Amino acid sequence: MDRQKKLQILKDMVNINSTNGHEEQVANYLQQLLSEYGIESEKVQYDVDRASLVSEIGSSDGPVLAFSGHMDVVDAGDESKWKFPPFEATEHDGKIYGRGATDMKSGLAAMVIAMIELQKEKQKLNGKIRLLATVGEEVGELGAEQLTQKGYAGDLDGLIIGEPSGHQIVYAHKGSINYTVKSTGKNAHSSMPEYGVNAIDNLLLFYNEVEKFAKSVDATNEILGDFIHNVTVIDGGNQVNSIPEKAQLQGNIRSIPEMGNETVKQVLVKIINELNKQENVKLELLFDYDKQPVFSDKNSELVNIAKRVASDIIKEEIPLLGISGTTDAAEFTKAKKPFPVIIFGPGNETPHQVNENVSVENYLEMVDVYKRIAVEFL
């Protein structure tokens, strides 16, 4: 496939506004693209306008290597702040700009193109490459969870997730917990607060306790770093001269094995239970998202092959590391059979930012990297 065609595929994908909940148009585009090269694929419906895509090339005898990427993107935010329209992919100064260019349509496009080129070149594969293009990664890894439950990860011998890592290979990442705390009080006129119960005041009781807990945690992991907690959303009240009846907050936790998900959840439950013993305090805790840390073997065959291949093609040493962000690997690794995982894809530090972009050179070189890794691994 020539350079211009590869660039156009990525631009076409970026031009599809697949903000959380609208991924099926990307699945349709990739299904049509694959079919043009004689590669069949299957849509796995998640909801209206939402479908993951599964496709395979290679032989039924031998190991199975998965290429995976998500099709959803986060909201573009204030589009007036963008240098170029976020859903009109623009090539400028060696980069392609647009929402999803880095996170992670470039990685997904490179994987699909690698499969197409291997098929077109009639490359003998002693096993299968399986594409797992998912919905809903940004809001709960919904597609990866569904595909895992349906068995699409059950026979994997290796998994590459094309999230943006640049010239480095990730083999471990933190877990993630999202939670909501709802506070219920009683309305009253602000001039007579004794007749009401201030839901915001009671919510702040929780906030103070959870911050105290977070600051007391000194656990760290030599690969992943420190335990992280942030309250990120607060909402309450409806007018300035009324005691608020309702308030809520949302928080996010990045967990490590030394302060694992279950331990943290138990602490939060205990805080809520203790506060609810106080008069007029009514708090409810909901866990919205619970993803475990992912650790793969940094000495696995997949890691070694990827490191060697990438170093040879990119012409520089490729470091191995762990990261704070979570990926679809947190769901795929729940499959019964264990397998090595790497997160390795084109991109930079611009995910979720205004003027998100990807280096054209990095995008194109990863097509060759993925092809070589697959051939050697299989």
Solvent accessible surface area in square Angstrom, and as a share of the most:
residue,aa,sasa,rsa
1,M,46,0.21
2,D,96,0.50
3,R,140,0.51
4,Q,108,0.48
5,K,74,0.32
6,K,25,0.10
7,L,2,0.01
8,Q,79,0.35
9,I,1,0.01
10,L,0,0.00
11,K,31,0.13
12,D,40,0.21
13,M,0,0.00
14,V,0,0.00
15,N,69,0.35
16,I,28,0.14
17,N,75,0.39
18,S,0,0.00
19,T,30,0.18
20,N,50,0.26
21,G,17,0.16
22,H,92,0.41
23,E,0,0.00
24,E,25,0.11
25,Q,93,0.41
26,V,0,0.00
27,A,0,0.00
28,N,66,0.34
29,Y,53,0.20
30,L,0,0.00
31,Q,54,0.24
32,Q,106,0.47
33,L,8,0.04
34,L,0,0.00
35,S,61,0.39
36,E,104,0.47
37,Y,58,0.22
38,G,60,0.58
39,I,5,0.02
40,E,153,0.68
41,S,26,0.16
42,E,85,0.38
43,K,67,0.29
44,V,10,0.06
45,Q,92,0.41
46,Y,80,0.31
47,D,79,0.41
48,V,130,0.75
49,D,43,0.22
50,R,29,0.11
51,A,0,0.00
52,S,0,0.00
53,L,0,0.00
54,V,9,0.05
55,S,3,0.02
56,E,63,0.28
57,I,10,0.05
58,G,51,0.49
59,S,40,0.26
60,S,95,0.61
61,D,111,0.58
62,G,49,0.47
63,P,46,0.29
64,V,11,0.06
65,L,0,0.00
66,A,0,0.00
67,F,0,0.00
68,S,0,0.00
69,G,1,0.01
70,H,1,0.01
71,M,0,0.00
72,D,0,0.00
73,V,1,0.00
74,V,26,0.15
75,D,95,0.49
76,A,6,0.04
77,G,49,0.47
78,D,73,0.38
79,E,98,0.44
80,S,99,0.64
81,K,137,0.58
82,W,19,0.07
83,K,116,0.49
84,F,43,0.18
85,P,66,0.41
86,P,2,0.01
87,F,33,0.14
88,E,107,0.48
89,A,19,0.15
90,T,36,0.21
91,E,72,0.32
92,H,74,0.33
93,D,120,0.62
94,G,48,0.46
95,K,78,0.33
96,I,0,0.00
97,Y,18,0.07
98,G,1,0.01
99,R,6,0.02
100,G,0,0.00
101,A,0,0.00
102,T,0,0.00
103,D,13,0.07
104,M,0,0.00
105,K,0,0.00
106,S,0,0.00
107,G,0,0.00
108,L,0,0.00
109,A,0,0.00
110,A,0,0.00
111,M,0,0.00
112,V,0,0.00
113,I,0,0.00
114,A,0,0.00
115,M,0,0.00
116,I,0,0.00
117,E,10,0.05
118,L,5,0.02
119,Q,71,0.32
120,K,119,0.50
121,E,99,0.44
122,K,176,0.75
123,Q,72,0.32
124,K,153,0.65
125,L,12,0.06
126,N,84,0.43
127,G,0,0.00
128,K,44,0.19
129,I,0,0.00
130,R,14,0.05
131,L,0,0.00
132,L,0,0.00
133,A,0,0.00
134,T,0,0.00
135,V,0,0.00
136,G,0,0.00
137,E,13,0.06
138,E,42,0.19
139,V,72,0.41
140,G,6,0.06
141,E,0,0.00
142,L,39,0.19
143,G,0,0.00
144,A,0,0.00
145,E,60,0.27
146,Q,28,0.12
147,L,0,0.00
148,T,21,0.12
149,Q,139,0.62
150,K,122,0.52
151,G,44,0.42
152,Y,44,0.17
153,A,0,0.00
154,G,34,0.33
155,D,61,0.32
156,L,0,0.00
157,D,42,0.22
158,G,0,0.00
159,L,0,0.00
160,I,0,0.00
161,I,3,0.01
162,G,0,0.00
163,E,19,0.08
164,P,31,0.19
165,S,12,0.08
166,G,12,0.11
167,H,63,0.28
168,Q,63,0.28
169,I,0,0.00
170,V,2,0.01
171,Y,13,0.05
172,A,0,0.00
173,H,0,0.00
174,K,4,0.02
175,G,0,0.00
176,S,1,0.01
177,I,0,0.00
178,N,53,0.27
179,Y,0,0.00
180,T,8,0.05
181,V,0,0.00
182,K,83,0.35
183,S,1,0.01
184,T,40,0.23
185,G,15,0.14
186,K,117,0.50
187,N,72,0.37
188,A,18,0.14
189,H,92,0.41
190,S,46,0.30
191,S,81,0.52
192,M,91,0.41
193,P,69,0.44
194,E,127,0.57
195,Y,143,0.54
196,G,15,0.14
197,V,28,0.16
198,N,40,0.21
199,A,0,0.00
200,I,60,0.30
201,D,80,0.41
202,N,15,0.08
203,L,2,0.01
204,L,75,0.37
205,L,61,0.30
206,F,0,0.00
207,Y,70,0.26
208,N,87,0.44
209,E,60,0.27
210,V,0,0.00
211,E,38,0.17
212,K,128,0.54
213,F,30,0.13
214,A,20,0.16
215,K,165,0.70
216,S,81,0.52
217,V,28,0.16
218,D,136,0.70
219,A,25,0.19
220,T,73,0.43
221,N,15,0.08
222,E,172,0.77
223,I,61,0.31
224,L,12,0.06
225,G,28,0.27
226,D,87,0.45
227,F,20,0.08
228,I,59,0.30
229,H,21,0.09
230,N,75,0.38
231,V,32,0.18
232,T,89,0.52
233,V,71,0.41
234,I,97,0.49
235,D,90,0.46
236,G,32,0.31
237,G,42,0.40
238,N,129,0.66
239,Q,107,0.48
240,V,151,0.87
241,N,65,0.33
242,S,31,0.20
243,I,18,0.09
244,P,13,0.08
245,E,67,0.30
246,K,119,0.51
247,A,6,0.05
248,Q,58,0.26
249,L,0,0.00
250,Q,65,0.29
251,G,2,0.02
252,N,26,0.13
253,I,0,0.00
254,R,61,0.22
255,S,0,0.00
256,I,0,0.00
257,P,70,0.44
258,E,90,0.40
259,M,33,0.15
260,G,19,0.18
261,N,2,0.01
262,E,97,0.44
263,T,68,0.39
264,V,0,0.00
265,K,39,0.16
266,Q,119,0.53
267,V,40,0.23
268,L,0,0.00
269,V,64,0.37
270,K,133,0.56
271,I,21,0.11
272,I,9,0.05
273,N,80,0.41
274,E,86,0.39
275,L,12,0.06
276,N,56,0.29
277,K,150,0.64
278,Q,89,0.40
279,E,151,0.68
280,N,94,0.48
281,V,15,0.09
282,K,134,0.57
283,L,9,0.05
284,E,90,0.41
285,L,30,0.15
286,L,66,0.33
287,F,66,0.28
288,D,80,0.41
289,Y,29,0.11
290,D,43,0.22
291,K,12,0.05
292,Q,78,0.35
293,P,29,0.18
294,V,6,0.04
295,F,87,0.36
296,S,18,0.11
297,D,81,0.42
298,K,100,0.42
299,N,106,0.54
300,S,14,0.09
301,E,107,0.48
302,L,0,0.00
303,V,0,0.00
304,N,70,0.36
305,I,9,0.04
306,A,0,0.00
307,K,52,0.22
308,R,132,0.48
309,V,0,0.00
310,A,0,0.00
311,S,30,0.19
312,D,67,0.35
313,I,45,0.23
314,I,19,0.10
315,K,157,0.67
316,E,81,0.36
317,E,127,0.57
318,I,0,0.00
319,P,67,0.42
320,L,50,0.25
321,L,54,0.27
322,G,14,0.13
323,I,53,0.27
324,S,47,0.30
325,G,33,0.31
326,T,22,0.13
327,T,3,0.02
328,D,3,0.02
329,A,0,0.00
330,A,3,0.03
331,E,6,0.02
332,F,0,0.00
333,T,53,0.31
334,K,111,0.47
335,A,14,0.11
336,K,206,0.87
337,K,78,0.33
338,P,119,0.75
339,F,24,0.10
340,P,32,0.20
341,V,2,0.01
342,I,0,0.00
343,I,2,0.01
344,F,0,0.00
345,G,0,0.00
346,P,0,0.00
347,G,9,0.08
348,N,49,0.25
349,E,132,0.59
350,T,15,0.09
351,P,37,0.23
352,H,97,0.43
353,Q,88,0.39
354,V,58,0.33
355,N,41,0.21
356,E,1,0.00
357,N,12,0.06
358,V,0,0.00
359,S,38,0.25
360,V,4,0.02
361,E,129,0.58
362,N,12,0.06
363,Y,0,0.00
364,L,26,0.13
365,E,27,0.12
366,M,0,0.00
367,V,0,0.00
368,D,63,0.33
369,V,0,0.00
370,Y,0,0.00
371,K,28,0.12
372,R,89,0.33
373,I,0,0.00
374,A,0,0.00
375,V,54,0.31
376,E,69,0.31
377,F,21,0.09
378,L,20,0.10
